[in-house]
Amino acid sequence: MTKTILTGDRPTGKLHLGHYVGSLRRRVQLQEAGGYDRMFVFMADVQALTDNAENPEKIRQNIIEVALDYLAAGLDPQKCTLFIQSQIPELCELTTYLMNLVTVSRLQRNPTVKTEIKMRNFEANIPVGFFCYPVSQAADITLFKSTIVPVGEDQEPMLEQTRELVRKFNSVYGEVLVEPNIMLPENKAAMRLPGTDGKAKMSKSLGNCIYLSDSADEVWQKVRQMYTDPQHLSVNDPGHVEGNTVFTYLDAFSCDEDFAEFWPDYANLQEVKDHYTRGGLGDMKCKKFLNSVLNKMLQPMRLRRKELEKDIPEIYNILKKGTAEAREVAMATMEEVRHAMRIDYFNDVELIRQQSERFKAE
């Protein structure tokens, strides 16, 4: 079986550290490691419009922001296919067909959908497009016959729903679609990175993000205000690392080499945790170290982004070319889907022959 990777992001703003550790860092690693046949990375503007329908300009302006973040982070259009979701009309067609294979009650039980509805205060007035988000996502994945989807932990219910739809489609129409497997971050701390305020999820709407394009000063301002241990009132107090956002970020981003470079008093993170837990280590020292770690990681991205920003038309050319390549794959899959569903009327020579014979006989 062909090994195909597909993943993407909603272009509702610049990408942040949650996107990076959740899937973007892994995409770059996979791209460089090889071992797959094809990788698709897309901007999910159709899905972004499900809760931004009255503000399409927001999506329109952020396509370029996400593209710049992709390229600055290391995605290479020579090694992966970058495309825009709305420019692949076959996605809408497949979404429509898959909607017939899932019930309203099943969509209502999707934990990710329930969480997102609550977060956006949609309980009373849920847009139909947003409610059907899992079906649209299933179409994205299955149209390209993706076998691997690198995403964060919060997307597991979406992938399970996709697998259900694949099994249903194949049982009704024949083996056409492929069941995908989820690829979670290897670093457990990166599976669901909290916001800088300690809330469960880093989110643009909550204003608790560190963006990949933030300046060094902006990163420091956000790290300095980061949520720690509310019971750690003085340096000598014993501290807690569980639920402490600074230590969650250090788990996700720091390595032993960072200590040798920025904090040689400690050999590794465990030594820092031990010291903080028994007392005698202040939050500000930990934050300064985290700031150094983050800026070391982000500085190359900032520099690449500045260079990319000098030729915006070329960024759009990359997206246009990638979208054309993606659509070729999409069209081929939809031919198989229509044939399996027996709705490829104009190409069904046998159907036309049989009906021609039937009407002659009458």
C-alpha positions in Angstrom: 0.0 0.0 0.0 1.2 3.5 -0.8 2.3 5.4 2.3 0.8 8.9 2.2 0.9 11.6 4.8 -1.7 14.4 5.1 -2.1 17.2 7.6 -3.1 20.8 7.7 -4.2 23.9 9.6 -7.0 26.3 9.7 -5.8 29.7 8.3 -7.4 31.9 11.0 -4.1 33.5 12.1 -0.3 32.9 12.3 0.8 29.5 13.6 1.8 29.2 17.3 3.9 26.8 19.4 0.9 24.6 19.9 0.7 24.0 16.1 4.5 23.5 16.0 4.8 20.8 18.7 1.4 19.3 17.8 2.3 18.4 14.2 4.4 21.0 12.3 7.7 20.0 13.8 6.9 16.3 13.1 6.0 17.1 9.5 9.4 18.6 8.9 11.1 15.6 10.5 9.1 13.2 8.3 9.8 15.3 5.2 13.5 15.0 5.8 13.5 11.4 6.9 11.6 10.2 3.9 10.2 6.7 4.1 6.9 7.7 2.6 5.5 8.1 -1.0 3.9 11.5 -0.7 3.1 14.2 1.8 0.3 16.7 1.5 0.0 19.8 3.8 -2.9 22.1 3.3 -4.6 25.2 4.5 -8.1 24.3 5.6 -9.9 27.5 4.6 -13.2 25.8 4.0 -13.2 24.5 7.6 -12.1 27.9 8.9 -15.1 29.4 7.2 -17.5 27.2 9.2 -17.2 29.6 12.1 -16.0 32.6 10.2 -18.5 32.7 7.4 -19.3 36.4 8.0 -15.6 37.4 8.1 -14.0 35.8 5.0 -11.4 38.5 4.8 -9.8 37.1 8.0 -9.3 33.8 6.2 -8.2 35.5 3.0 -5.5 37.5 4.7 -4.2 34.6 6.8 -3.6 32.1 3.9 -0.2 33.9 3.3 0.6 34.0 7.0 0.2 30.2 7.3 2.1 29.6 4.1 5.0 31.8 5.4 5.0 29.9 8.7 5.1 26.5 6.9 8.0 27.5 4.7 9.9 29.3 7.5 9.5 26.2 9.7 11.2 24.1 7.1 8.5 22.6 4.9 10.0 22.2 1.4 7.6 22.4 -1.6 10.0 20.1 -3.5 9.4 17.4 -0.9 5.8 18.0 0.1 2.6 19.3 -1.7 1.2 22.5 -0.2 -2.3 23.3 -1.3 -5.4 25.3 -0.4 -8.5 23.3 0.5 -11.2 25.5 -1.2 -9.4 25.1 -4.5 -10.1 21.4 -4.6 -13.9 21.1 -5.5 -13.7 17.3 -5.2 -13.4 17.8 -1.5 -16.9 19.3 -1.3 -18.3 16.5 -3.5 -16.8 13.7 -1.3 -18.0 15.5 1.9 -21.6 15.4 0.5 -21.4 11.7 -0.2 -19.9 10.9 3.2 -22.6 12.9 5.0 -25.1 10.3 3.9 -23.2 7.7 5.9 -23.2 9.3 9.3 -26.1 10.2 11.7 -26.7 13.4 13.5 -26.5 11.6 16.9 -23.0 10.2 16.0 -21.7 13.7 15.2 -23.2 15.0 18.4 -21.2 12.4 20.4 -17.8 13.5 18.9 -15.8 14.8 21.9 -13.8 17.2 19.8 -16.9 18.7 18.2 -18.5 19.1 21.7 -15.5 20.8 23.1 -15.2 23.2 20.1 -18.9 24.0 20.2 -18.7 24.9 23.9 -15.5 26.9 23.4 -17.2 29.0 20.7 -20.5 29.4 22.6 -22.4 27.6 19.7 -24.6 25.5 22.0 -27.8 27.3 20.9 -26.9 28.1 17.3 -24.5 25.7 15.7 -23.7 26.4 12.1 -24.4 23.2 10.0 -21.0 23.5 8.4 -19.3 23.5 11.7 -21.4 20.6 13.0 -20.3 18.6 10.0 -16.7 19.5 10.5 -15.7 15.8 11.1 -17.2 14.7 7.8 -15.3 17.4 6.0 -12.1 16.4 7.7 -12.8 12.8 6.7 -13.1 13.9 3.1 -9.8 15.7 3.3 -8.0 12.6 4.6 -9.7 10.0 2.4 -9.6 11.9 -0.9 -5.9 11.7 -0.9 -5.9 8.1 0.5 -3.8 9.2 3.4 -2.5 6.4 5.6 -0.8 8.6 8.2 -2.1 11.8 9.8 0.3 13.6 12.2 -1.9 15.6 14.6 -2.3 16.5 18.3 -4.0 14.3 20.8 -7.2 16.4 20.6 -7.8 15.1 17.0 -8.0 11.4 17.9 -11.9 11.5 17.9 -11.8 13.0 14.5 -9.6 10.3 13.1 -11.7 7.6 14.7 -14.8 9.1 13.0 -12.9 9.1 9.7 -12.1 5.4 10.1 -15.8 4.7 10.8 -16.8 6.5 7.6 -14.2 4.6 5.6 -15.5 1.3 6.9 -19.1 2.3 6.1 -18.3 3.5 2.6 -16.3 0.4 1.7 -18.9 -2.0 3.1 -21.7 -0.3 1.1 -19.8 0.5 -2.2 -16.7 -1.6 -2.2 -13.0 -1.2 -1.2 -12.1 2.3 -2.4 -11.2 4.5 0.6 -8.2 3.9 3.0 -8.3 3.8 6.7 -5.8 6.3 8.2 -3.6 5.9 11.2 -3.0 8.8 13.6 0.6 9.8 14.4 0.8 11.6 17.8 3.8 13.7 18.9 6.5 11.5 20.4 7.0 13.9 23.2 4.1 13.4 25.6 4.2 17.1 26.8 3.7 18.2 23.2 0.5 16.3 22.7 -1.7 19.1 24.1 0.4 22.2 24.8 -1.4 24.6 27.2 -1.7 28.3 26.7 0.7 30.7 28.4 -2.1 31.3 31.0 -2.2 27.7 31.9 -5.5 27.0 30.2 -5.9 23.6 28.6 -5.3 24.7 25.0 -3.2 27.3 23.3 -5.7 29.3 21.2 -5.6 32.5 19.1 -9.1 33.4 20.4 -8.0 33.2 24.0 -4.9 35.3 23.4 -2.6 32.9 25.2 -0.3 32.0 22.2 3.4 32.4 21.4 3.5 32.7 17.7 6.3 31.2 15.5 6.9 34.7 14.1 7.0 36.5 17.4 10.0 38.7 18.0 12.5 37.9 20.8 11.0 40.7 22.8 7.5 39.5 22.3 8.5 36.0 23.3 10.1 37.2 26.5 7.0 39.3 27.4 4.8 36.3 27.1 7.2 33.9 28.9 7.7 36.4 31.8 3.9 36.5 32.4 3.5 32.7 32.1 1.4 30.8 34.6 3.5 28.8 37.1 2.7 27.4 40.6 0.3 29.7 42.5 1.5 28.2 45.8 5.2 28.9 45.0 5.1 32.4 46.7 8.8 32.7 47.6 12.0 31.2 46.3 12.4 28.9 49.3 8.9 27.4 49.0 8.7 23.9 47.6 7.2 24.1 44.1 5.0 21.9 41.9 6.0 21.0 38.3 2.7 19.3 37.5 0.4 21.8 36.0 3.2 24.4 35.9 3.1 25.8 32.4 6.8 26.7 32.4 7.8 23.1 33.1 5.3 21.8 30.5 7.0 24.0 27.9 10.5 22.9 29.1 9.4 19.2 28.7 8.2 20.0 25.2 11.1 22.1 23.9 14.3 21.8 26.0 17.1 19.2 25.7 20.3 18.5 27.6 22.4 20.5 25.1 20.4 23.6 26.1 21.5 23.3 29.7 25.2 23.2 28.6 24.6 26.3 26.6 22.3 28.4 28.7 22.2 27.0 32.3 25.3 25.0 33.1 24.4 24.8 36.8 22.2 21.8 35.8 22.9 18.9 33.6 19.3 18.2 32.6 15.7 19.2 33.2 15.2 16.5 35.9 17.8 18.3 38.1 15.9 21.5 37.7 12.6 19.8 38.6 14.2 18.3 41.7 15.6 21.6 42.9 12.3 23.4 42.2 10.3 20.7 44.0 12.3 20.9 47.2 12.5 24.7 47.2 15.2 27.2 46.6 14.7 27.9 42.9 12.8 30.9 41.7 10.3 31.0 38.8 12.1 33.8 37.1 15.3 31.8 36.6 13.2 29.0 35.0 11.5 31.5 32.8 14.7 33.0 31.6 16.0 29.6 30.7 12.8 28.8 28.8 13.0 32.1 27.0 16.5 31.2 25.8 15.4 27.8 24.6 12.4 29.2 22.7 14.3 32.0 21.0 17.1 29.6 20.0 14.5 27.5 18.2 12.5 30.4 16.7 15.3 32.6 15.5 16.1 30.6 12.3 12.4 30.6 11.5 12.2 34.4 11.9 15.2 34.9 9.6 13.8 32.6 6.9 10.4 34.3 7.2 11.9 37.7 6.6 13.5 36.4 3.4 10.3 34.8 2.2 8.3 38.0 2.8 10.4 39.7 0.1 8.7 37.7 -2.7 5.1 37.2 -1.8 4.0 36.4 -5.5 6.4 33.4 -5.4 4.7 32.1 -2.3 1.4 32.2 -4.2 3.0 30.5 -7.1 4.1 27.7 -4.8 0.6 27.3 -3.5 -0.9 27.4 -7.0 1.4 24.7 -8.3 0.8 22.5 -5.2 -2.9 22.9 -5.5 -2.8 21.8 -9.1 -0.8 18.7 -8.2 -3.2 17.9 -5.3 -6.2 18.3 -7.6 -4.9 15.7 -10.0 -4.8 13.2 -7.2 -8.3 14.3 -6.0 -9.8 13.8 -9.4 -8.4 10.3 -9.8 -9.8 9.3 -6.4 -13.2 10.8 -7.2 -13.4 8.8 -10.4 -13.0 5.6 -8.3 -15.6 6.9 -5.8 -18.2 7.7 -8.5 -17.6 4.3 -10.2 -18.0 2.5 -6.9 -21.2 4.4 -6.1 -22.4 3.8 -9.7 -22.9 7.4 -10.5 -20.3 7.7 -13.2 -23.2 7.7 -15.8 -21.4 9.1 -18.8 -18.4 6.7 -18.4 -20.6 3.6 -17.8 -20.6 2.1 -21.3 -22.3 -1.1 -20.1 -25.1 0.8 -18.5 -25.7 2.7 -21.7 -25.6 -0.5 -23.7 -28.0 -2.3 -21.4 -30.5 0.5 -21.4 -30.2 0.9 -25.1 -31.0 -2.8 -25.6 -33.9 -2.6 -23.1 -35.6 0.3 -24.9 -35.1 -1.3 -28.3 -36.8 -4.4 -27.0 -39.8 -2.4 -25.9 
